[in-house]
Amino acid sequence: MDDFKRATIYFDPAVHQALRLKAAETDRSISAMVNDAVRVALAEDAEDLDAYDRRKSERGISFESLVRDLRKRGRI
Protein backbone atom coordinates (compact mmCIF):
# COMPACT_ATOMS: atom_id res chain seq x y z
CA MET A 1 0.00 0.00 0.00
CA ASP A 2 3.07 2.24 -0.14
CA ASP A 3 2.19 3.51 -3.62
CA PHE A 4 -1.29 4.69 -2.65
CA LYS A 5 -2.30 8.23 -1.78
CA ARG A 6 -4.66 9.04 1.05
CA ALA A 7 -7.73 11.21 0.52
CA THR A 8 -10.63 12.10 2.74
CA ILE A 9 -14.06 11.78 1.19
CA TYR A 10 -17.44 12.33 2.74
CA PHE A 11 -20.38 10.05 1.98
CA ASP A 12 -24.05 10.52 2.51
CA PRO A 13 -24.82 8.35 5.58
CA ALA A 14 -27.06 5.99 3.57
CA VAL A 15 -24.39 5.57 0.89
CA HIS A 16 -21.76 4.89 3.54
CA GLN A 17 -23.96 2.26 5.16
CA ALA A 18 -24.53 0.59 1.79
CA LEU A 19 -20.78 0.61 1.12
CA ARG A 20 -20.04 -0.91 4.51
CA LEU A 21 -22.60 -3.67 3.97
CA LYS A 22 -21.36 -4.43 0.46
CA ALA A 23 -17.76 -4.44 1.67
CA ALA A 24 -18.64 -6.96 4.36
CA GLU A 25 -20.61 -9.16 1.95
CA THR A 26 -17.90 -9.16 -0.73
CA ASP A 27 -14.93 -9.30 1.66
CA ARG A 28 -13.48 -6.16 0.09
CA SER A 29 -12.55 -2.81 1.55
CA ILE A 30 -14.52 0.34 0.92
CA SER A 31 -11.32 1.81 -0.46
CA ALA A 32 -11.00 -1.00 -3.04
CA MET A 33 -14.62 -0.58 -4.11
CA VAL A 34 -14.28 3.20 -4.44
CA ASN A 35 -11.04 2.80 -6.42
CA ASP A 36 -12.77 0.39 -8.81
CA ALA A 37 -15.79 2.71 -9.22
CA VAL A 38 -13.54 5.68 -9.96
CA ARG A 39 -11.56 3.65 -12.50
CA VAL A 40 -14.80 2.68 -14.26
CA ALA A 41 -15.97 6.32 -14.32
CA LEU A 42 -12.60 7.49 -15.70
CA ALA A 43 -12.63 4.73 -18.34
CA GLU A 44 -16.11 5.85 -19.43
CA ASP A 45 -14.84 9.43 -19.66
CA ALA A 46 -11.92 8.24 -21.80
CA GLU A 47 -14.34 6.40 -24.11
CA ASP A 48 -16.46 9.54 -24.43
CA LEU A 49 -13.39 11.63 -25.28
CA ASP A 50 -12.30 9.07 -27.87
CA ALA A 51 -15.76 9.12 -29.45
CA TYR A 52 -15.69 12.92 -29.52
CA ASP A 53 -12.28 12.90 -31.20
CA ARG A 54 -13.52 10.44 -33.85
CA ARG A 55 -16.60 12.55 -34.60
CA LYS A 56 -15.33 16.13 -34.20
CA SER A 57 -14.80 16.51 -37.95
CA GLU A 58 -18.41 15.59 -38.73
CA ARG A 59 -20.70 18.31 -39.95
CA GLY A 60 -22.97 19.57 -37.20
CA ILE A 61 -26.63 20.47 -37.39
CA SER A 62 -28.38 23.10 -35.34
CA PHE A 63 -31.33 22.21 -33.15
CA GLU A 64 -33.54 24.54 -35.17
CA SER A 65 -32.60 22.83 -38.43
CA LEU A 66 -33.26 19.44 -36.93
CA VAL A 67 -36.72 20.46 -35.72
CA ARG A 68 -37.58 22.00 -39.10
CA ASP A 69 -36.45 18.82 -40.88
CA LEU A 70 -38.49 16.62 -38.54
CA ARG A 71 -41.56 18.78 -39.12
CA LYS A 72 -41.01 18.75 -42.91
CA ARG A 73 -40.82 14.94 -42.89
CA GLY A 74 -43.97 14.68 -40.76
CA ARG A 75 -42.17 13.22 -37.73
CA ILE A 76 -43.47 15.89 -35.39
GIWO-V491065 format. One record per residue. N is the residue number from 1. RES is the residue in one letter. PSI is psi in whole degrees, 0 to 359 (* if undefined). NEAR is the number of other C-alpha atoms within 12 Angstrom. Layout:
N;RES;PSI;NEAR
N;RES;PSI;NEAR
//
This chain:
1;M;8;7
2;D;333;5
3;D;354;5
4;F;152;9
5;K;145;9
6;R;140;10
7;A;149;9
8;T;126;7
9;I;151;10
10;Y;129;9
11;F;149;14
12;D;140;10
13;P;321;10
14;A;322;11
15;V;317;14
16;H;317;18
17;Q;317;14
18;A;319;16
19;L;316;24
20;R;316;22
21;L;316;17
22;K;321;19
23;A;317;18
24;A;318;14
25;E;327;12
26;T;0;13
27;D;42;14
28;R;161;17
29;S;156;17
30;I;319;24
31;S;316;23
32;A;319;19
33;M;319;22
34;V;317;22
35;N;315;18
36;D;317;15
37;A;320;15
38;V;320;14
39;R;317;14
40;V;314;14
41;A;318;14
42;L;323;14
43;A;320;14
44;E;320;14
45;D;318;14
46;A;320;14
47;E;318;14
48;D;318;15
49;L;321;14
50;D;317;13
51;A;319;14
52;Y;314;13
53;D;321;12
54;R;330;11
55;R;358;12
56;K;340;12
57;S;355;9
58;E;149;10
59;R;135;7
60;G;166;11
61;I;138;11
62;S;157;10
63;F;318;10
64;E;316;11
65;S;320;12
66;L;314;15
67;V;316;15
68;R;317;15
69;D;317;15
70;L;319;13
71;R;316;12
72;K;324;11
73;R;5;10
74;G;20;9
75;R;335;10
76;I;*;10
//
